[in-house]
Amino acid sequence: MAEESTWHIRPERAEDAPHIDSLNEHSFGPGRYAKSAYRLREGVDPVPGLSFVAMESQALRGSIRFWPVMVGMEMSLLLGPLAVQSDLRGRGIGIALMKTGIEAARVQGHASVILVGDEPYYVRVGFAAIPRGRVRFPGPVDPSRILGLSLKPNVMLTMMGEVRRARIDHPVCADGAGVA
Ligand SMILES: CC(C)(COP(=O)(O)OP(=O)(O)OC[C@H]1O[C@@H](n2cnc3c(N)ncnc32)[C@H](O)[C@@H]1OP(=O)(O)O)[C@@H](O)C(=O)NCCC(=O)NCCS
């Protein structure tokens, strides 16, 4: 008999924030603040309606958020952080969180999603490597890990330029890369 999943995905709520912080701390460690993708989130709120959590027995097991970015002159979404509690990985929670978030992004009318990550994992939800040199992140990023997904026909074919924050919500924190 197939194993019944005991977790479900629901939209993130305000009270989830400390649990998500703790999950990200455990999943990425303090080094996460030095990452290029973190610079793009600094001083910026995640896109409303695209943050989801995986819950099991009232406990938070996974989280996904998306941030607004510009790639060249085009708006896009930056996927992540995506994290699943370490002892519960390999049960499909990460893929389910991404599928839910990506579908919500499509419904909101977003054109594309980009991220920095392992292609063999993200290809499972439709991501593909962006040809080398076309999309540039601030700071050092392995170009083979820059991936994209079109939510509207062929958006990835023409996407090019530098990735920057699409807006700044908290200017007091916004030191460094600014909007053009
Ligand atoms: C990456 C992560 C979110 C995956 O969550 P998960 O719930 O275990 O993922 P799923 O159960 O949906 O998928 C698991 C499958 O993907 C594969 N997979 C997981 N990470 C992978 C990777 N980096 N590269 C290739 N395959 C990967 C697993 O081997 C497994 O394969 P299988 O289905 O053939 O057994 C989780 O491992 C995690 O939180 N890691 C730490 C934080 C992180 O690196 N986040 C991603 C960068 S933002």
The ligand as an ORCA input file, in Angstrom:
! r2SCAN-3c Opt
* xyz 0 1
  C      17.126     20.991     -1.571
  C      15.996     20.609     -0.617
  C      15.040     21.781     -0.456
  C      15.234     19.422     -1.235
  O      14.119     19.150     -0.423
  P      13.442     17.692     -0.399
  O      12.134     17.801      0.283
  O      14.400     16.689      0.122
  O      13.257     17.437     -1.961
  P      12.259     16.386     -2.599
  O      11.933     15.321     -1.599
  O      11.138     17.096     -3.214
  O      13.162     15.782     -3.761
  C      14.122     14.853     -3.399
  C      14.782     14.321     -4.655
  O      15.600     15.360     -5.219
  C      16.947     14.929     -5.184
  N      17.786     16.056     -4.831
  C      17.753     16.784     -3.693
  N      18.693     17.746     -3.718
  C      19.328     17.596     -4.907
  C      20.403     18.278     -5.508
  N      21.009     19.302     -4.919
  N      20.799     17.875     -6.748
  C      20.204     16.830     -7.366
  N      19.168     16.155     -6.830
  C      18.753     16.538     -5.611
  C      17.012     13.835     -4.133
  O      18.096     12.974     -4.378
  C      15.682     13.160     -4.326
  O      15.742     12.312     -5.455
  P      14.775     11.019     -5.608
  O      13.356     11.563     -5.672
  O      15.190     10.415     -6.890
  O      15.019     10.186     -4.405
  C      16.536     20.149      0.766
  O      17.510     19.143      0.556
  C      17.159     21.276      1.587
  O      16.471     21.945      2.341
  N      18.488     21.466      1.454
  C      19.204     22.505      2.204
  C      18.873     23.885      1.686
  C      19.112     24.012      0.181
  O      20.158     23.608     -0.335
  N      18.128     24.606     -0.511
  C      18.182     24.769     -1.948
  C      18.927     25.971     -2.349
  S      17.932     27.451     -2.213
*
